[in-house]
């Protein structure tokens, strides 16, 4: 993919953290949702990290075991000569050689693992960038669509508010006219559910003005 080449060039010389050990990376993918490619690459990287950890543990265990066997040989050498002594010496030497061979094998594998881990981590980073890029592009499209909807809704809402205000004005004018002809009964006559505010205010002012004043 063309984007992948751009991403690879952008990562040249950059120090990438081990993504599966990065809390921010995990937080990111709780937002983007599950992705099969990311999941497979993540599992591959984790398996390499587990293998590295296991080999380091095995190396320490073998080194400790080898040291113990060598100490036993020193102790055995001080014993009187016997078939049992020779057999024990040979057995310890054999186990020491086995331990040395395994240590060498594990050491060789451990030398290769960092490179494998870096490669797996790099590929996971490329996939991560691709997923993020696509998600950002989709979000931009969604945001544009939402902005257009909001803009159209505001225009529609403004028109509705103006229409509502205009109809209230018309009702007010018609009510005022009918009230001047028919009086208060106009509310029942026209089955009106409310009185226009300014008319009510006018009526209240008239009542207040006509009310007798107490000395």
Order of alpha helices (4+ residues) and beta strands (2+ residues): alpha-alpha-alpha-alpha-alpha-alpha
